[in-house]
Amino acid sequence: MLTALISFPQIDPILFELGPLKIRWYGLMYLIGFVAAMWLGNRMARKPNSGWTEQQVSDLLFYGFLGVILGGRCGYVLFYQFSQFVADPIYLFRIWEGGMSFHGGVLGVMAGMAFFARKYHKSYLSVGDFICPLLPIGLGAGRIGNFINGELWGRQTDLPWAMVFPTDPLGLPRHPSQLYEFALEGLVLFMMLWWFGRKPRPAGTIAGLFLLGYGSFRFAVEFAREPDAHLGLLQLGMSMGQWLCVPMIIGGAALLINGYRNTGTEVSRGKKA
């Protein structure tokens, strides 16, 4: 097998220190995602007849942020560390030990969206269509954070762009799968959603495209990403990440099909018909 032809950039995960306070690149990535979502959301709200105010955008992102943290942690524990949770339920609250699940975060955001929609008397689907285009920048930034931390690396490969990650105890040349996810889940998905959302679309279809797009991209990249060591590959040779993407793909396709079957009832980013 070939050795890695591209050197892993030696970037200190800690951006800078202020006394006992340590600012990490990963935390900065979260901040970038939040600020980008706020800026884009306010930009959308200022458009004529958007039906949104900047205060509503701020509240929606607040509920979404809570959903990401609470849902992400609960999802990680239940999907990936359930046996440890059963043995030690307090593990759920030991967030400082690390462990977040994107799929759990999605469920948390969906719960936050439901609360927001009820509070402001908005259609749940229209809220989903509004928030989904705001997410890919944060997803992409998070994958850059994973790459800098040298975590969630890919499977062994002899491709010329393989890398040896310093956190890999085996020292094998691996896929830089974090960069694959940055490109697909971040850049490509962002461009897809903003191109699709330039015109009014049937309610639920922008959210549907997000679910279908993310689920498909993540499912594909999982073939190059190293499965969780304590889980390995599950039924049908699929990873836990792939199994969790299946309902996203099905749900996204269902929203798109349902939206275009019921055109004329409500249009996202436009006036009601």
N, C-alpha and C positions, 0 to 999 in steps of 0.2 A: 504493500500500500504506500502511496505517496505521502510524504510529510507535507504539512501545511505550507502553502506557498504565500499565504498572506499572514503577516504577523498580527496577532491580536494587539490592538492599541492599549498600552498600559495607562489607563486613566484611573486616577484615584476616585473611588466612589464618593468620597467626601469632597464637596466643592470647596468649602472653606470652614474654618472653625472660629467661633467667637467665645473664648473661654470654654466652659463646659458644653456650650451649644454647638452641635455639628450640623451643618447644612449639607445634605446629600443631593447628588445629581437626580436621584429617583424622585425625591420630594419636589425638586425644581420642575421635573417633567409633569407631575400632577398639577403644579401651579400653572404651567404653560397651557395645559389642556383646559383648565378652568377659565383662565383669562381669555383664551381663544374662543371658548364657547360663549362667554359673556359678550365679547365684542361682536361675534357673528349674530348672536341672538338679538342684541340691541339693533344691529343693522337691519335685520329682518323685520323687527317690530316697527321701525321707523318708516317702512314702506307704506304707501297709501292703501287703506282698506285692509291692513294686515290683521286687524282684530286683536292685536296684542299691544301691551304697554311695556315700557322698560321695567316697571316695578314687577309686572307679572313674570318677565324673563328672569329677574333676580330671584323671585320666590321659587320659580320652577327649578332653577339650577341649585338652589339651596336644598330643596327636597330631593333632587337628583343626587347631589353630593352625599347626603345622608344615606340614600339608598345604596350608593356605590360602596360606602364604608361598611354599613351594617349587612347588606346583602352579600357583598364580596367576602366578608369574613365568615358569615354563616354558611355560605355556599362552599367555601373551601373546606370547612370542618366537616360538613355533611357529605360532600361529594368525594373528598380526597382523604379525610382523616377521621372517618366515622368511628372506626374501632378505637382510636385513641380518645375520641369524645365520650364513647360509652364507658371506657375505663376511667376517664378523668374529665367530667363535664366542665370543670373550671377551665380546661384548655381553650374553650370557646372564647373566653375573655382575655387570654394572654396574647393580645394582638402584637405586642412588642417582639414576640418570637417569630413573626412573619407568617405569611400565608393568606393570600386573597384569591378569589375565583372570579374570572370575568363573568361566567354564566350566572353565578350567584349575584354579582353586581347588577346584571341585567334584570333579574327578578326584583332586586331592591329598587332599581330605578322605576320599574313598572308599577310597584306599589306606591312610590312617591308620586308618579304621574296620576294615579287614581285619586290620591288625596288632593292633589292640586286641581284636577279636573272637577272634582266635586265642590271644592271650595269656590272656584271661579265660574262654575256652571258652564264648563266647556266640554265639547265632545272629547271622549278619551282618545279616539283615533286622531283627531286634529292635533291634540297635544303630542301624541307620538310622532306625527308627521313634522311637527315643529322642532322637536328636540333631537330627532335622529341625525339630521345633517350636522349638528353641533358636536357630535361625539367622535368622529374619526380622527380629528387632530389630537385629541387626548389619548386615544388608543395608540396612535402612532408614536406619540411622545413617550408613552409608557413602555413601548417596546424598545425604544432607544435607551430608556433607563435600565431595562433588563439586560441589554447588551453591555452597557457600561459596567453593570454589576457582575457581568460574567455569569449570569444565571439563565435557566431555561434554554440551554443550548440544544443543538440538534444532534441527530444520530451520526454515527461514524460514516465517513465518506472519503473517497479518493479524488473528488473533484478539485480542480485547481484553485478554487476560492475557499477551500476548507481552512478552518482555524483550529488551533489548539488553545482552549480556554484555560487560564491559570487556575480556575476553580475545579477543573476536571481532575480527579485523583488518578485517572488512567492515562491522562495526557494524550488522548487520541485526537486526530484531525477530524473535525465535526462540521456539519452544516451550521452556518451562522443563522439559524432559523429565526432569531429575533429580528434580523434585518429583512427576511422574507415577509414576516408579519407586519413590520413597519411599512413596507412597500405596498402590501395588499390591503391590510386592514386599516392602514392610515391613509396613504396617498391615493391609491386607486379607488377605495371606497368613498373617500371624500369627493373626488372628482365625479364619480358616478352619481352620488346623491345630489350634488349641486347642479349638475347638468340636468338630471331628471326633474329637480324641483324648480327649474327656471320658469316653468309654466304651471298653471293650476292643474292639479291632479286629483283623481277621485280619492276620497278620504280613506286613509289607511294604506295607500299604495307606497308612499315614501317610507313609512315605517316598515312595510312589507319588503321593500327593496333592501333596506338596511339589514333586516334579519336574514333574508336570503343571501345577500352579498357577504355579510360577515360570516354566516354559518358555512357557506361554500368555501370561502378563502381559508378559514381556520381549519376546516375539515381537510383541505388539500395540504396545508402546511404541516399538519400533524404527521403526515407520512415522513417528513424530514426532521421532526422534532423528537427528542428523546422522551419516551414515556416516563411517567413518574416511577421511580425505582421501586416503591413499595406496592405499586399496582400493576406495572407492566402492561402488556396488551390484554384486553379483555375478550369477550365473545367476538367471533368473526375476525379476530386479529386486529380489532379497532381499539384505539386508546380511549380513556375516559373523556378527553376533550372532544374526540370525534362523536362519541355517543351523545354528549351534551349538545353538539351542534345539530344533530338530526331533528329534534323538535323545532329548532330555530329555522332550519331550511323549510320544513313542512309548514310551519306557521307563517313564514314570510311569503311562500308561494300561495298559501290560502288567502292571505290579505290582498295580494295583487289580483288574484282571480276574482275574489269577492268584490273588490273595488271596481273593477272594470265591468263586472256584471251588473252593478248597481249605479252606474254613472248617472248623474243628474240629481242624486239625493243630497250630496254635499261635496264641495270641492275644497281641498286644502290649499292654503295660500291664495285663496280667491274668495269671491262672494258665493254665498249659497245660491244654488240654482232655483 
